[in-house]
């Protein structure tokens, strides 16, 4: 999950921003449409379920691994899943409903690129930190 987010933060969004607005908008609309039914979406959602289970296990089980499980689960659920649901997805839906060549869409595109990418940076770092916390927890199991 972190790797997919990193590609967007590292070069995908910069590439779309470098294209003319209509081309970048249309490409992002297609990316957002194709993510549904992808293995990435299955991993993103599956990891949310796993994170919730690990968080609950940390709270219920206790022990040396508990803080790492709780932190990893909380970070993934808020910084990855939460940001995705209330930030990136809502922006994607708004962009998808717009016509690529319209003046309003081009104006939104500038805002979209900046805000969507910032949110994606949060998702990237959060998924890396959550994975690290889960990895540390395995040392205590």
PyMOL commands that set and color helices and strands:
alter all, ss='L'
color gray80, all
select helices_A, chain A and resi 2-18+21-34+39-61+66-96+103-138
alter helices_A, ss='H'
color red, helices_A
deselect
rebuild
show_as cartoon
